[in-house]
Amino acid sequence: MSRLIRMDHTGHTELAEWTTDDPASVEAAVTAFRTEIDRGYFGVVSHGEGHAEQVHQLPIDAGLVIMRRPIAGG
């Protein structure tokens, strides 16, 4: 089971769970991902300690996708 979570003031909120063999759960996760992107969040997938990749589409084969706000500053 894959998960989509949003990092927020509570720590994190689970937005969706899906399995690749359940098209309805994949569609719901893609919709939730797109909603968060539209709200200004970034999607991030970890590739091990110290390595992460920003994603612009939901990678349905990922085990965990984290939505987070951009880091403030410049």
PyMOL CGO cylinders between C-alpha atoms (Angstrom):
from pymol import cmd
from pymol.cgo import CYLINDER

trace = [
    CYLINDER, 0.00, 0.00, 0.00, 1.40, 3.39, -1.02, 0.3, 1, 1, 1, 1, 1, 1,
    CYLINDER, 1.40, 3.39, -1.02, 0.66, 6.59, 0.87, 0.3, 1, 1, 1, 1, 1, 1,
    CYLINDER, 0.66, 6.59, 0.87, 0.41, 10.30, 0.12, 0.3, 1, 1, 1, 1, 1, 1,
    CYLINDER, 0.41, 10.30, 0.12, 0.95, 12.54, 3.14, 0.3, 1, 1, 1, 1, 1, 1,
    CYLINDER, 0.95, 12.54, 3.14, 1.11, 16.29, 3.70, 0.3, 1, 1, 1, 1, 1, 1,
    CYLINDER, 1.11, 16.29, 3.70, 3.56, 17.73, 6.22, 0.3, 1, 1, 1, 1, 1, 1,
    CYLINDER, 3.56, 17.73, 6.22, 1.63, 20.28, 8.26, 0.3, 1, 1, 1, 1, 1, 1,
    CYLINDER, 1.63, 20.28, 8.26, 1.19, 21.79, 11.74, 0.3, 1, 1, 1, 1, 1, 1,
    CYLINDER, 1.19, 21.79, 11.74, 0.00, 18.42, 13.11, 0.3, 1, 1, 1, 1, 1, 1,
    CYLINDER, 0.00, 18.42, 13.11, 3.15, 16.65, 11.92, 0.3, 1, 1, 1, 1, 1, 1,
    CYLINDER, 3.15, 16.65, 11.92, 1.52, 15.06, 8.91, 0.3, 1, 1, 1, 1, 1, 1,
    CYLINDER, 1.52, 15.06, 8.91, -1.89, 14.31, 7.46, 0.3, 1, 1, 1, 1, 1, 1,
    CYLINDER, -1.89, 14.31, 7.46, -2.57, 11.26, 5.32, 0.3, 1, 1, 1, 1, 1, 1,
    CYLINDER, -2.57, 11.26, 5.32, -4.24, 12.35, 2.08, 0.3, 1, 1, 1, 1, 1, 1,
    CYLINDER, -4.24, 12.35, 2.08, -4.54, 9.05, 0.20, 0.3, 1, 1, 1, 1, 1, 1,
    CYLINDER, -4.54, 9.05, 0.20, -3.58, 5.39, 0.09, 0.3, 1, 1, 1, 1, 1, 1,
    CYLINDER, -3.58, 5.39, 0.09, -3.47, 3.35, -3.09, 0.3, 1, 1, 1, 1, 1, 1,
    CYLINDER, -3.47, 3.35, -3.09, -2.38, 0.13, -4.69, 0.3, 1, 1, 1, 1, 1, 1,
    CYLINDER, -2.38, 0.13, -4.69, -1.49, -0.15, -8.35, 0.3, 1, 1, 1, 1, 1, 1,
    CYLINDER, -1.49, -0.15, -8.35, -4.08, -2.91, -8.86, 0.3, 1, 1, 1, 1, 1, 1,
    CYLINDER, -4.08, -2.91, -8.86, -6.93, -0.64, -7.66, 0.3, 1, 1, 1, 1, 1, 1,
    CYLINDER, -6.93, -0.64, -7.66, -7.59, 2.01, -10.35, 0.3, 1, 1, 1, 1, 1, 1,
    CYLINDER, -7.59, 2.01, -10.35, -10.09, 3.90, -8.18, 0.3, 1, 1, 1, 1, 1, 1,
    CYLINDER, -10.09, 3.90, -8.18, -7.56, 4.34, -5.36, 0.3, 1, 1, 1, 1, 1, 1,
    CYLINDER, -7.56, 4.34, -5.36, -4.89, 5.46, -7.86, 0.3, 1, 1, 1, 1, 1, 1,
    CYLINDER, -4.89, 5.46, -7.86, -7.29, 8.00, -9.36, 0.3, 1, 1, 1, 1, 1, 1,
    CYLINDER, -7.29, 8.00, -9.36, -8.18, 9.36, -5.91, 0.3, 1, 1, 1, 1, 1, 1,
    CYLINDER, -8.18, 9.36, -5.91, -4.48, 9.67, -5.02, 0.3, 1, 1, 1, 1, 1, 1,
    CYLINDER, -4.48, 9.67, -5.02, -3.68, 11.46, -8.30, 0.3, 1, 1, 1, 1, 1, 1,
    CYLINDER, -3.68, 11.46, -8.30, -6.53, 13.90, -7.62, 0.3, 1, 1, 1, 1, 1, 1,
    CYLINDER, -6.53, 13.90, -7.62, -5.32, 14.52, -4.06, 0.3, 1, 1, 1, 1, 1, 1,
    CYLINDER, -5.32, 14.52, -4.06, -1.75, 15.05, -5.31, 0.3, 1, 1, 1, 1, 1, 1,
    CYLINDER, -1.75, 15.05, -5.31, -2.90, 17.54, -7.96, 0.3, 1, 1, 1, 1, 1, 1,
    CYLINDER, -2.90, 17.54, -7.96, -5.00, 19.42, -5.38, 0.3, 1, 1, 1, 1, 1, 1,
    CYLINDER, -5.00, 19.42, -5.38, -1.96, 19.85, -3.13, 0.3, 1, 1, 1, 1, 1, 1,
    CYLINDER, -1.96, 19.85, -3.13, 0.23, 20.98, -6.05, 0.3, 1, 1, 1, 1, 1, 1,
    CYLINDER, 0.23, 20.98, -6.05, -2.43, 23.57, -6.92, 0.3, 1, 1, 1, 1, 1, 1,
    CYLINDER, -2.43, 23.57, -6.92, -2.35, 24.77, -3.29, 0.3, 1, 1, 1, 1, 1, 1,
    CYLINDER, -2.35, 24.77, -3.29, 1.40, 25.46, -3.55, 0.3, 1, 1, 1, 1, 1, 1,
    CYLINDER, 1.40, 25.46, -3.55, 2.81, 22.27, -2.05, 0.3, 1, 1, 1, 1, 1, 1,
    CYLINDER, 2.81, 22.27, -2.05, 5.78, 20.36, -3.50, 0.3, 1, 1, 1, 1, 1, 1,
    CYLINDER, 5.78, 20.36, -3.50, 5.73, 16.59, -3.94, 0.3, 1, 1, 1, 1, 1, 1,
    CYLINDER, 5.73, 16.59, -3.94, 8.84, 14.79, -2.70, 0.3, 1, 1, 1, 1, 1, 1,
    CYLINDER, 8.84, 14.79, -2.70, 9.94, 11.15, -2.88, 0.3, 1, 1, 1, 1, 1, 1,
    CYLINDER, 9.94, 11.15, -2.88, 12.85, 9.90, -0.76, 0.3, 1, 1, 1, 1, 1, 1,
    CYLINDER, 12.85, 9.90, -0.76, 15.56, 7.77, -2.35, 0.3, 1, 1, 1, 1, 1, 1,
    CYLINDER, 15.56, 7.77, -2.35, 17.33, 6.85, 0.86, 0.3, 1, 1, 1, 1, 1, 1,
    CYLINDER, 17.33, 6.85, 0.86, 19.01, 8.86, 3.57, 0.3, 1, 1, 1, 1, 1, 1,
    CYLINDER, 19.01, 8.86, 3.57, 19.96, 12.32, 2.35, 0.3, 1, 1, 1, 1, 1, 1,
    CYLINDER, 19.96, 12.32, 2.35, 18.50, 11.85, -1.15, 0.3, 1, 1, 1, 1, 1, 1,
    CYLINDER, 18.50, 11.85, -1.15, 15.09, 13.06, -2.29, 0.3, 1, 1, 1, 1, 1, 1,
    CYLINDER, 15.09, 13.06, -2.29, 13.50, 14.03, -5.58, 0.3, 1, 1, 1, 1, 1, 1,
    CYLINDER, 13.50, 14.03, -5.58, 10.84, 16.65, -6.22, 0.3, 1, 1, 1, 1, 1, 1,
    CYLINDER, 10.84, 16.65, -6.22, 8.06, 15.16, -8.36, 0.3, 1, 1, 1, 1, 1, 1,
    CYLINDER, 8.06, 15.16, -8.36, 5.50, 16.97, -10.48, 0.3, 1, 1, 1, 1, 1, 1,
    CYLINDER, 5.50, 16.97, -10.48, 3.26, 13.95, -11.07, 0.3, 1, 1, 1, 1, 1, 1,
    CYLINDER, 3.26, 13.95, -11.07, 2.30, 11.24, -8.62, 0.3, 1, 1, 1, 1, 1, 1,
    CYLINDER, 2.30, 11.24, -8.62, 4.69, 8.31, -9.05, 0.3, 1, 1, 1, 1, 1, 1,
    CYLINDER, 4.69, 8.31, -9.05, 2.22, 5.47, -8.49, 0.3, 1, 1, 1, 1, 1, 1,
    CYLINDER, 2.22, 5.47, -8.49, 5.02, 2.97, -7.82, 0.3, 1, 1, 1, 1, 1, 1,
    CYLINDER, 5.02, 2.97, -7.82, 6.42, 5.01, -4.89, 0.3, 1, 1, 1, 1, 1, 1,
    CYLINDER, 6.42, 5.01, -4.89, 5.77, 3.71, -1.38, 0.3, 1, 1, 1, 1, 1, 1,
    CYLINDER, 5.77, 3.71, -1.38, 5.53, 7.18, 0.16, 0.3, 1, 1, 1, 1, 1, 1,
    CYLINDER, 5.53, 7.18, 0.16, 5.04, 10.62, -1.38, 0.3, 1, 1, 1, 1, 1, 1,
    CYLINDER, 5.04, 10.62, -1.38, 5.35, 13.63, 0.89, 0.3, 1, 1, 1, 1, 1, 1,
    CYLINDER, 5.35, 13.63, 0.89, 3.74, 16.99, 0.16, 0.3, 1, 1, 1, 1, 1, 1,
    CYLINDER, 3.74, 16.99, 0.16, 5.44, 19.97, 1.77, 0.3, 1, 1, 1, 1, 1, 1,
    CYLINDER, 5.44, 19.97, 1.77, 5.51, 23.74, 1.51, 0.3, 1, 1, 1, 1, 1, 1,
    CYLINDER, 5.51, 23.74, 1.51, 8.52, 25.48, -0.05, 0.3, 1, 1, 1, 1, 1, 1,
    CYLINDER, 8.52, 25.48, -0.05, 11.22, 26.49, 2.42, 0.3, 1, 1, 1, 1, 1, 1,
    CYLINDER, 11.22, 26.49, 2.42, 11.01, 30.21, 3.23, 0.3, 1, 1, 1, 1, 1, 1,
    CYLINDER, 11.01, 30.21, 3.23, 13.99, 32.46, 2.66, 0.3, 1, 1, 1, 1, 1, 1,
    CYLINDER, 13.99, 32.46, 2.66, 16.18, 33.20, -0.25, 0.3, 1, 1, 1, 1, 1, 1,
]
cmd.load_cgo(trace, "trace")
